Amino acid sequence: QVQLVESGGALVQPGGSLRLSCAASGSISSINGMAWYRQAPGKGREWVATMPNGGDTRYEDSVKGRFTISRDYAKNTMDLQMNSLKAEDTAVYYCLASTRSGMGYWGKGTLVTVSS
């Protein structure tokens, strides 16, 4: 199994920046990709960005050019640098780890609120 813990969520003003982090533990060697998702109040969970092991990153259109996903394979962490934040970025942000066996593991999420 893989355990994931997100951190870094906060209240930030529109136009501001925030960096989220996801720490992975457990069966790290089974992970073949990680991703960020988010769930805004009253809405379903949506994909934000993906970074497979050694692969190219991909982003949802609304965050392209503003968000950057990165992984530190030595520390078993994944970050999401979020710039030029907008009110519509307000959501609980979740970390997902996918394994070679097809399993998916979720963290409990961290809340990002963009408001003046």
Accessible surface in RSA format (square Angstrom, percent):
REM  Atomic radii and reference values for relative SASA: ProtOr
REM  Chains: A
REM  Algorithm: Lee & Richards
REM  Probe-radius: 1.40
REM  Slices: 20
REM RES _ NUM      All-atoms   Total-Side   Main-Chain    Non-polar    All polar
REM                ABS   REL    ABS   REL    ABS   REL    ABS   REL    ABS   REL
RES GLN A   1   147.97  82.7 117.72  86.0  30.25  72.0  30.66  65.3 117.31  89.0
RES VAL A   2     8.11   5.3   0.27   0.2   7.84  18.9   0.27   0.2   7.84  21.3
RES GLN A   3    86.51  48.4  82.14  60.0   4.37  10.4  55.73 118.6  30.78  23.3
RES LEU A   4    11.96   6.7   0.10   0.1  11.87  29.8   0.10   0.1  11.87  31.9
RES VAL A   5    99.98  65.8  96.43  87.3   3.55   8.6  98.18  85.3   1.80   4.9
RES GLU A   6    15.50   8.9   1.31   1.0  14.19  33.8   0.00   0.0  15.50  12.7
RES SER A   7    59.52  50.3  55.48  74.0   4.04   9.3  40.12  85.4  19.40  27.2
RES GLY A   8    37.17  45.8   0.00   N/A  37.17  45.8  25.00  68.6  12.16  27.2
RES GLY A   9    27.93  34.4   0.00   N/A  27.93  34.4   1.07   2.9  26.86  60.2
RES ALA A  10    45.11  41.5  32.78  50.6  12.33  28.0  45.11  63.5   0.00   0.0
RES LEU A  11   128.23  71.4  98.79  70.7  29.44  74.0  98.80  69.4  29.43  79.2
RES VAL A  12    22.26  14.6  17.37  15.7   4.89  11.8  22.26  19.3   0.00   0.0
RES GLN A  13   123.10  68.8 121.23  88.6   1.87   4.4  32.58  69.3  90.52  68.7
RES PRO A  14    71.72  52.3  50.04  45.6  21.68  78.8  50.37  41.6  21.35 132.7
RES GLY A  15    56.07  69.1   0.00   N/A  56.07  69.1  29.88  82.0  26.18  58.6
RES GLY A  16    21.15  26.1   0.00   N/A  21.15  26.1  20.68  56.7   0.47   1.0
RES SER A  17    61.10  51.6  40.69  54.3  20.41  47.0  23.11  49.2  37.99  53.2
RES LEU A  18    30.03  16.7  25.09  17.9   4.95  12.4  30.03  21.1   0.00   0.0
RES ARG A  19   122.46  51.4 106.59  54.3  15.87  37.8  49.82  68.1  72.64  44.0
RES LEU A  20     0.00   0.0   0.00   0.0   0.00   0.0   0.00   0.0   0.00   0.0
RES SER A  21    34.22  28.9  34.08  45.5   0.14   0.3  21.87  46.6  12.35  17.3
RES CYS A  22     0.00   0.0   0.00   0.0   0.00   0.0   0.00   0.0   0.00   0.0
RES ALA A  23    48.88  44.9  45.91  70.8   2.98   6.8  46.12  64.9   2.77   7.3
RES ALA A  24    11.67  10.7   1.29   2.0  10.39  23.6   1.77   2.5   9.90  26.2
RES SER A  25    57.64  48.7  54.78  73.1   2.87   6.6  42.73  91.0  14.92  20.9
RES GLY A  26    50.04  61.7   0.00   N/A  50.04  61.7  23.66  64.9  26.37  59.1
RES SER A  27    46.22  39.1  37.15  49.6   9.07  20.9  21.38  45.5  24.84  34.8
RES ILE A  28    50.40  28.7  44.98  33.5   5.42  13.1  44.98  32.4   5.42  14.7
RES SER A  29   100.30  84.8  77.93 104.0  22.37  51.5  58.75 125.1  41.56  58.2
RES SER A  30    35.41  29.9  29.88  39.9   5.53  12.7  33.88  72.2   1.53   2.1
RES ILE A  31     6.37   3.6   4.29   3.2   2.08   5.0   4.29   3.1   2.08   5.6
RES ASN A  32    59.85  41.3  52.32  50.6   7.54  18.1  11.70  28.2  48.15  46.5
RES GLY A  33     8.13  10.0   0.00   N/A   8.13  10.0   8.13  22.3   0.00   0.0
RES MET A  34     6.71   3.5   4.42   2.9   2.29   5.4   1.48   1.3   5.23   6.9
RES ALA A  35     7.46   6.9   7.46  11.5   0.00   0.0   7.46  10.5   0.00   0.0
RES TRP A  36     0.00   0.0   0.00   0.0   0.00   0.0   0.00   0.0   0.00   0.0
RES TYR A  37    52.09  24.3  52.09  29.6   0.00   0.0  17.92  13.5  34.17  42.1
RES ARG A  38    13.63   5.7  13.63   6.9   0.00   0.0   1.61   2.2  12.02   7.3
RES GLN A  39    60.95  34.1  57.39  41.9   3.56   8.5   9.46  20.1  51.49  39.1
RES ALA A  40    23.36  21.5  20.53  31.7   2.83   6.4  20.58  29.0   2.78   7.4
RES PRO A  41   106.08  77.3  77.96  71.1  28.12 102.2  91.20  75.3  14.88  92.5
RES GLY A  42    92.40 113.9   0.00   N/A  92.40 113.9  45.89 125.9  46.51 104.2
RES LYS A  43   145.75  71.1 131.89  80.9  13.85  33.0  83.18  74.9  62.57  66.6
RES GLY A  44    54.57  67.3   0.00   N/A  54.57  67.3  36.09  99.0  18.48  41.4
RES ARG A  45    99.60  41.8  66.84  34.1  32.75  78.0  23.36  31.9  76.24  46.2
RES GLU A  46    75.43  43.3  70.80  53.6   4.63  11.0  30.42  58.8  45.01  36.8
RES TRP A  47    67.77  27.2  61.73  29.9   6.03  14.2  60.73  32.4   7.04  11.4
RES VAL A  48     0.73   0.5   0.56   0.5   0.17   0.4   0.73   0.6   0.00   0.0
RES ALA A  49     0.00   0.0   0.00   0.0   0.00   0.0   0.00   0.0   0.00   0.0
RES THR A  50    23.11  16.4  23.11  23.4   0.00   0.0  18.12  24.3   4.99   7.5
RES MET A  51    34.45  17.8  34.45  22.8   0.00   0.0  34.45  29.3   0.00   0.0
RES PRO A  52    44.76  32.6  44.68  40.7   0.08   0.3  44.76  37.0   0.00   0.0
RES ASN A  53    58.45  40.3  37.42  36.2  21.04  50.7  22.00  52.9  36.46  35.2
RES GLY A  54    79.77  98.4   0.00   N/A  79.77  98.4  42.06 115.4  37.71  84.5
RES GLY A  55    31.23  38.5   0.00   N/A  31.23  38.5  20.24  55.5  11.00  24.6
RES ASP A  56   125.20  87.7 113.08 112.6  12.12  28.7  32.65  76.8  92.55  92.3
RES THR A  57    51.25  36.4  32.99  33.4  18.26  43.5  12.15  16.3  39.09  59.1
RES ARG A  58   140.71  59.1 137.02  69.8   3.69   8.8  59.13  80.8  81.59  49.4
RES TYR A  59    42.58  19.9  34.77  19.8   7.81  20.3  29.04  21.8  13.53  16.7
RES GLU A  60    47.27  27.1  45.52  34.4   1.75   4.2  19.81  38.3  27.46  22.4
RES ASP A  61   109.15  76.5  91.95  91.5  17.20  40.7  32.71  77.0  76.44  76.2
RES SER A  62    56.54  47.8  39.11  52.2  17.43  40.1  48.99 104.3   7.55  10.6
RES VAL A  63     0.19   0.1   0.19   0.2   0.00   0.0   0.19   0.2   0.00   0.0
RES LYS A  64   119.14  58.1 100.66  61.8  18.47  44.0  55.94  50.4  63.19  67.3
RES GLY A  65    88.43 109.1   0.00   N/A  88.43 109.1  44.70 122.7  43.73  97.9
RES ARG A  66    29.53  12.4  25.81  13.2   3.72   8.9  25.76  35.2   3.77   2.3
RES PHE A  67     5.09   2.5   0.00   0.0   5.09  13.2   0.00   0.0   5.09  14.6
RES THR A  68    74.23  52.8  73.36  74.4   0.87   2.1  45.37  60.9  28.86  43.6
RES ILE A  69     5.71   3.2   0.00   0.0   5.71  13.8   0.00   0.0   5.71  15.5
RES SER A  70    39.53  33.4  39.13  52.2   0.40   0.9  33.63  71.6   5.91   8.3
RES ARG A  71    37.09  15.6  13.93   7.1  23.16  55.1   2.60   3.5  34.50  20.9
RES ASP A  72    54.65  38.3  47.80  47.6   6.85  16.2  22.68  53.4  31.97  31.9
RES TYR A  73   110.09  51.4  90.63  51.6  19.46  50.6  93.64  70.4  16.45  20.3
RES ALA A  74    97.30  89.5  57.81  89.2  39.49  89.8  69.39  97.7  27.92  73.9
RES LYS A  75   151.79  74.1 130.15  79.9  21.65  51.5  80.29  72.3  71.50  76.2
RES ASN A  76    49.51  34.1  41.37  40.0   8.14  19.6   8.50  20.4  41.01  39.6
RES THR A  77    30.85  21.9  28.67  29.1   2.18   5.2  21.56  29.0   9.29  14.0
RES MET A  78     0.42   0.2   0.00   0.0   0.42   1.0   0.42   0.4   0.00   0.0
RES ASP A  79    27.85  19.5  27.36  27.2   0.49   1.2   2.35   5.5  25.50  25.4
RES LEU A  80     0.00   0.0   0.00   0.0   0.00   0.0   0.00   0.0   0.00   0.0
RES GLN A  81    43.24  24.2  43.03  31.4   0.21   0.5  19.75  42.0  23.49  17.8
RES MET A  82     0.00   0.0   0.00   0.0   0.00   0.0   0.00   0.0   0.00   0.0
RES ASN A  83    58.76  40.5  58.76  56.8   0.00   0.0  15.95  38.4  42.81  41.4
RES SER A  84    59.29  50.1  54.28  72.4   5.01  11.5  19.32  41.1  39.97  56.0
RES LEU A  85     2.55   1.4   0.00   0.0   2.55   6.4   0.00   0.0   2.55   6.9
RES LYS A  86    89.92  43.9  87.32  53.6   2.61   6.2  44.07  39.7  45.85  48.8
RES ALA A  87    61.09  56.2  51.65  79.7   9.44  21.5  51.88  73.1   9.20  24.4
RES GLU A  88   123.03  70.6  99.74  75.5  23.29  55.4  62.61 121.1  60.42  49.3
RES ASP A  89     0.49   0.3   0.49   0.5   0.00   0.0   0.00   0.0   0.49   0.5
RES THR A  90    28.36  20.2  26.72  27.1   1.64   3.9  24.61  33.0   3.76   5.7
RES ALA A  91     1.10   1.0   0.39   0.6   0.72   1.6   1.10   1.6   0.00   0.0
RES VAL A  92    42.57  28.0  42.45  38.4   0.12   0.3  42.45  36.9   0.12   0.3
RES TYR A  93     0.00   0.0   0.00   0.0   0.00   0.0   0.00   0.0   0.00   0.0
RES TYR A  94    30.03  14.0  30.03  17.1   0.00   0.0   6.49   4.9  23.54  29.0
RES CYS A  95     0.00   0.0   0.00   0.0   0.00   0.0   0.00   0.0   0.00   0.0
RES LEU A  96    21.98  12.2  21.98  15.7   0.00   0.0  21.98  15.4   0.00   0.0
RES ALA A  97     0.00   0.0   0.00   0.0   0.00   0.0   0.00   0.0   0.00   0.0
RES SER A  98    42.31  35.8  42.31  56.5   0.00   0.0  22.43  47.8  19.88  27.9
RES THR A  99     8.80   6.3   4.33   4.4   4.48  10.7   4.18   5.6   4.63   7.0
RES ARG A 100   151.19  63.5 119.52  60.9  31.68  75.4  62.04  84.8  89.15  54.0
RES SER A 101    96.48  81.5  54.18  72.3  42.30  97.4  57.23 121.9  39.25  55.0
RES GLY A 102    69.70  85.9   0.00   N/A  69.70  85.9  36.28  99.6  33.41  74.8
RES MET A 103   102.10  52.9  99.03  65.5   3.07   7.3  64.58  54.9  37.52  49.7
RES GLY A 104    40.87  50.4   0.00   N/A  40.87  50.4  14.12  38.8  26.75  59.9
RES TYR A 105    42.43  19.8  39.99  22.8   2.45   6.4  27.78  20.9  14.65  18.1
RES TRP A 106   107.25  43.0  79.72  38.6  27.54  64.7  57.46  30.6  49.80  80.8
RES GLY A 107     7.51   9.3   0.00   N/A   7.51   9.3   1.16   3.2   6.34  14.2
RES LYS A 108   196.45  95.8 172.29 105.7  24.15  57.5 120.96 108.9  75.48  80.4
RES GLY A 109    22.22  27.4   0.00   N/A  22.22  27.4   0.46   1.3  21.76  48.7
RES THR A 110    16.69  11.9  11.39  11.6   5.29  12.6   7.13   9.6   9.56  14.4
RES LEU A 111   101.97  56.8  92.61  66.3   9.36  23.5  92.61  65.0   9.36  25.2
RES VAL A 112     0.00   0.0   0.00   0.0   0.00   0.0   0.00   0.0   0.00   0.0
RES THR A 113    40.76  29.0  40.55  41.1   0.21   0.5  30.34  40.7  10.42  15.8
RES VAL A 114     4.83   3.2   0.00   0.0   4.83  11.6   0.00   0.0   4.83  13.1
RES SER A 115    55.96  47.3  47.71  63.7   8.25  19.0  19.99  42.6  35.97  50.4
RES SER A 116   125.92 106.4  65.30  87.2  60.61 139.6  47.58 101.3  78.34 109.7
END  Absolute sums over single chains surface
CHAIN  1 A     6053.3       4490.7       1562.6       3302.8       2750.5
END  Absolute sums over all chains
TOTAL          6053.3       4490.7       1562.6       3302.8       2750.5
